[in-house]
Amino acid sequence: MAILPELTVLTGAAVFFVLSLFKRLEATQVKNTAVGFGVLALVAAVISLTIEASLFFDSYRVDFFSQLFKLMIAFGLAVAVIFGRELKDIDEAVRPEYYLFLLLSGLGLMMLVSSVELITIFVALELSSFALYLLVPMRSDAKGMRLQMEAGIKYILFGVMATGFMLFGMSYIFGLTGTTYLQDIVTGLQQAPQPAALFAVLMVMAGFFFKLAVFPMHFWVPDIYQGAANETAGFIATVPKLGAVALLIRITTLNPGGDMTIVYLLMFLALCSMFYGNLSALVQTDVKRMLGFSGISHAGFILLGLLTLDPGGYAIAIYYIAGYVVMNLACFLVLCAVSREGENLAIEDLKGLHKRQPALAFILAVGLFALAGIPPFVGFMGKFMLLTGALSAGGESTIYLLVVILAAINTAIALYYYLSVVRVAYTTDPEDRPEVVVDGLSKAVGVMLVVLIIIMGTMPTRIIALADSAVRVIM
């Protein structure tokens, strides 16, 4: 029961491995099986939310912190499978393999958030990462497009580089402390030489900066989003970031002696991520590339919660990443529905969407308004709390005030490119673009995401209280 979510996803992966051995399968059977296991994983995560256990020689901890993240991972996995179940740009012959790797990536992320030992963290991270590396080039090349091959190569090369940094840092930590268990590492690093301990922690964090797409580990994002199938990009843009935030929270608690160097570095990386992401997004014409660059910017905002190095800041970071996942899933749901054959969409392709499919236009508008930080949606409340939390953590420090001011400026910059997409969808005519046909289940999921965006934005207290309780379990 303690690892019920992991066992459910693993069973799903095993089923799709068996299905991949059969060459003639109906597409309906494959997608219904995928949806079924996605929903089962979500149910299993809910059932096991309050379970606590310590497994595998204390290297794998099941607690409220890990179970809360598993619930969010299962939710993201289920929604991504439901709205992407048509797999318009994935060949029917490899769809069982596609779902196999998708579930294996989800399994790796669930293992990652429960791992409290360096080798276990590495194994879980690589399981989730290599499954994703294989998903990107599985996009069909029937239309003569080969971007997915280039994207897949870039993804794995950058990923291997980030893993190398992380392993180098782990070796330093082991050399300084003589242990690979996070709980013992905290004590060991406090007694270790500070420059070496600080360097080791930063190197380990680099691997998770890659997952979260934090500057300067962000270079892969726009090309992979553009080259991957829409459904794959929707998953990459959301669910893996949950695992990255969970482990960054665990790693920042290793900060030797509360050294301010890490705090100042996080400030610098947060501002670089915000400015680079927002300024690059301003000139994009491809919707997925725009969302990719905006994701880099949002990673910078998440770092504002981590640099406080206190449970309150971590709780707000969890709240913000949860909201970010819901907002982005809403946007990618619309992209998958509007794209008739799985092709990439330019912003111009959304012309007249309010007439072609009013429900999708509304879902897209809510998702983009939330990402832009417009009230009463979750994006506004998340950014507001991150900024006020960073300001409170700094007290009368001028540098904290400067960071908050620059972050607020970035919020204003982001308004332009988010609202420009809404303007195209609502203030232009469809011209010769066809109506968009969307099934009832996708509409229902879209409405659910909109409701969540509004509820999380207007009633954040309970969610933040849950996140705070989860953080205090590991502090």
N, C-alpha and C positions, 0 to 999 in steps of 0.2 A: 504493500500500500504506500510505503514511503516514496517509492520511485514509480508510482502509477503513471504519471504523465510520460515519463521516458519510455516505460514499457509499452504504452499505447502507441507512441510514435514509432518505436522500433518494430512493433508488430505490423504497423502499416507499411513500413519500409520493406519488411520481409515479404509481405503480400505482394507488393509491386515488383519485388525481385522475381518472385515466381511468375507473375503475370508477364514479365518481360521475356520469359522463355517461350511464350506463345506468340506466334506471328500474326494470327488473325483474331483480333479482339474488337468488339464494337466500341466506338468512342464513348457512347452513353454509359456503358458498363465501367469504363476506366474513370470517367469524370465523377460518376456517382460514388464509386469506391473512394476516390480521393476526398470528396466532400464529406463522406461518412467518417473517414478517419480524422479529418480536420475537426469535425464537431465532437467526435469522441475524445480527442486530445484536449479540447476545451473543457468538456465535462470532467475529465480526469483531473485536470488542473484545479478546477473548482472544488472537487471532492477532497483533494489532498492539500488544500490551502493551509490548514492549521496543523498539519502533521510535522513532527520534529524527529530527527534521527541523525545518527552519525555512522557512516558506512565506510568500508574499504580502508580500514586502519586510520580512521579519522581524516582521510583525504577528501571525503565527499560528505558535505553537510547539508542536511535537509532542515531548513528553518523557515521562519516566516518571510525573511528577506529573499531567499532563493525561490520559495513557492510563489511569492507575489510576482516575481519576474517571469516565472514559468507560466503563470496565468496570462500575463501580457503577451508572452511569446506564442502561447497556444491560440490566443485571440487573433493575433496578427496572422498566424499561419492559417487559421480557419477562414478568415476573411479573404486573404490572398487566394486561397484555393477556390472559394466560392465565386468571387467575381472574375477569376481568371480560368474558370473551368473549361471554357471553350478552347483555349490554347490555339488561337487563330493562326499564329505564326510558328507553331511547332508541328512537325510532321507526325501524323497519326502513328506511324511505325515506332516512334521513340517516346511516345507519351507515357507509357509505364515507367521507362527509365527516368523521364523527367520528374515524375512524382516521387520516384525512389530517391533521387538526389535531393529533391526539395525537403522531403521528410527527414533524410539524414542530416541535412543542414539544421533543421529545427531541433533534431535530437542533440546535435553538437552544442547548440546554444543553450538548451535546457541543462546539459551536463556542465556547461561553462559556468552558469550562475551558481551552481552548487559546489564547484571545485574550490577547495581552500588549500591546495598544495600545488607547487609550481609545475611539476610534471603532469599532474592531472589537468591543470589549466591548459598546458600546451597541447595535450592530446585532444581535449575537447575543442579547443580553438581550431586546430587543424582539421578535425572532422567537419566542423561547420564551414570552414573556409574552402576546403578542396571540393566539397559538394557544390558550393556556389560557383567555383571556377569552371566546373563541368557544365553547369546550367547555361552559362552565357553563350558558348558556341553552338548550343543545340538549336538555335533559331534557324528556321528554314531559309535556304538560299534559293528558293524557287523563283523569286523575282530578280535574281541576279545580284542581290545585295550580299556583300562579303564583310560588312562592318563588324559582324559578330565574331569573326575569326580574329581580327585585329584586337577587338575589345577583350576577347578571352585571353589572348597572349599577354596583353598589358596587365590584365587583372592578376594573372598568376605571377608575373614577374614582380610587380609591385608588392603583391602579397608575400612572396618569398623574401623579398628585401625586408619588409616589416617584421616578418618572423625571425629573420637573422638578428635584427636589432634586439628583439625581445629575448631571444635565447642568450645573446651576449650579456644582457642585463641580468638574466636569471643565473648565469654562471658566476657573475660577480657577487650576487646576493648569497649564493651558496658558499662561495669562497669566504665571504665576510662573516657569515653567521653559522655555517656548518649544518644548516637545515633547509628543507624545502617547504616546511609548513608555515603558512602565513602568520599564525598566532605566535609561533616562536620567532619568526623573522622580525616582528615588531620590536621585541626585546633585544634581539641580536643587533639590529641596526642602530639602536640608541647607544650601544657600546662600541660601535664600529667607527673608524675614521670618517668624519662627516663628508669630505669631498667624494670619496669612493662610494659611500652609501647613497649619497644623493644621485651620483651618476648612474648607479645601478637601478634605482627606482625609476629614473627618467627613461632609461633604455627599455625597461619592461613596459612602461606606459606607452612607448612608441608603437608597440604592436596593437594596442587598443585604440590609439589615435587613428590608425589606419582604418579600423572597422568603423569608427565614428566619423571619419573623413574630416579630421582636424588638420589645419595647416601645420606643417608642410607635408603631411601624409595624405594629401587630398587629390593628387594629380590624376588618379585613376577614375574619379567620379564621373565627369561629363561623358567621356568616351564609352565607359561601360554602360551607363544609363542609355546612351544613344544606340549602342550596338546590340544590347540585349533585347529580347522580346519584351513587350510591354508588361506582361505578367511577371516575368523574371525581374525586371527593373523595379516593379512595385514591391516585390518581396525584398530585394537588396536594399531599397531605399528606407525600409522601415524596421523589419524584425531584427536583423543583425545588430542594429544600433542599441537595442535593448541589452544584449549581452555585453556590448562594449561599455555601456554606462555602469552596469552592475560590477564589472571587474575594475573599472577605473575608480569606483567608490571604494572597493576593497583595497586597491593598490595605494590610493592616496592616504588611507589610514596607516600605511607603512612609513609615512613621511618622518624621517629620523629627527626626533627632537622638535617637531613642529617648525622645521626650517622654512624661512620665508622665501628662499630661492625658488622653491617649487611654486609658491603662490605667485611670485612675480612672473615666472615663466608661463604659468597658466593664463595670467592676464595678457601677456604678450601674444600668446597663441590664440586666445579668444578674440582679441582685436584684429589680428591678421586674418583669422578665419572669417570674421564678420565682413570686413572691408573687401577682401578678395572675393568672397562668395557673392556679396550683393552687387559690387561693381561689375563683376563678370556676368551676372544674371541680367543686368540691364540691357545688354546688347544681343541676347539670345533670341533666335526665332524658332528653334525647336523646343517644344514644351518640356520634353524629358530632360534636355540639357539645362533648361532654366530651373527645373526642380532640383537637378543635381547640384547646381551652384548655390541654390537657396539652402540646400541641405548642409553645405559647408558653412554657411552663415549661421544656421541654427545650431550646429555643433559648437560654434563659438559661444552662443548663449548658454548652452548646457554647461560649459566650463565655468561660467560665472557662479553656478551653484556649487561646483566642486572646489573652487578656490577658497571658499569660506572655511573649509576643513572642519565643519561642525555638522551635527545631525540635521539641524534645520535647513541648511543649504543643500545637503544631500537629498533630503526629502523633497525639496522644491525641484531639484534636478530630475528626480524620478517622476514627479508630477508632470514636468515639462516634456520629458521624453515620451511618456504615455500619451500626452496630448498630441505630440508631433506625429506619432505613429498613426493615430486616428485621423488627423488632418491629411496626412500624405496618402493614406489608404483611400480616403474619399476622392482625392484628386486622381489617383491612378485607376480607381474604379471607372471614372468617367472616361479616361483615356482609352481603357480597354474596350469600353462599350462603343465609343464613337469611331474608333479605328475598325473599319469594316473587315479588313483582311490582316490585321495585326501590324500594319505599317506604322512608321513613326509619324506623329502629328506635328505640323507647324502650328504656330499660334493662329495663322490665317485659316487653318482648317476648322477652327471652332466658330467661324462666322455664322451668325444667325442661329446659334444653338438653342436659344430660348424659344424659337419657333419650330425647330426640327425635333427637339425633345426637351420640353420645359423642365421635367423632373431632373434630368442630368445637368441642365444649366444651373438649376438651383443648388444641387449638391456641389457642383464645381465652385460656384460663387461662395458658398459657406466655407468650403475647404480653403479657398484662397484668402478670403477675409480673415479666417482664423490664423493662417500662416503669416499674414501681414500684421497681425496683432491688433485687430479691430474689435472693440467690445461689441457684444457680450460673450465672445467666443473664447475658447480655452487658450488660444495663442496670446490674447491680450493679458489674461490673468497670469499666465505662465511667465511672460516677459516682465510684467509689472512686479511679480514676486521675486524673480531673479534679480532685477535691478535694485529693488529695495533691500533684499537680503544682502547683496554685495555691499551696498552703501552702509548698512548696519554693521556688517562685519569689519568694515574699515574704520568705523568711528569717525574721528576727525581727520583721517588720513587724506591728503590731497590726491594721491595716486588712485585711490579707490573712487573718489568723486570723478576724476578724469575718465576712468574706465566706464563708469556709469553714463556719463555724458556722451562719450563716443558710441556706446552701445545704443543709446536713445537716438542718436543721429542715424545709425544704421537701420533702426526700425523705420525711420522716415524714408530712407533710401529705398527700402524694400517695398514700400507702398506703391511705388511707381510701376514696377514690373508685375506685381501681383494684380493690381487693379487694371492694368492694360489688357490682361487676358480676360478679365470680367467684362471690360468694355467691348472687346471684340465679340464675346459671346452674347451680349445683351443689346448692343446699340448698332449692330450691322445686320444687313439682310443676308439670307442664306445663299443668294445668287443661284447657282445651278447645283449646289450641294444637296445630296439626297437626305431624306428623313432618316433618323437614327432609330433602329429597332432594338429595344432592350427588354429582356424578360422580366417577369415579376419578381423573381428571387433577387436579382441584382438591384432592382429598385428598392426592395425591402431592406437589403443590406445597406444601400446608400442612405435611406431614411434613418436607419439605426445609427449610422455613423454621424449623421447630422444631429440627431438627438443627443448623442454622446458628446459631441463638440459643444453643444449649448449647455448641457447639464454640467460638464466639467468646468465650463467657463463661469457659470453662474453660481454653482454650489461646490467650490473646491475644497472646503474645510475637511470634509470626511475623507476625501482621497488623500489629502496631504497628511492627515492624522494617521491613516493606514501606512503611508510611506514612511512617516517618522517612526512609527512603531517597528517597521521592518528594519530601518537603519540602526536603531538602538540595539537590535539583536546582535549586530556584528561590531558595535563600537566598544 
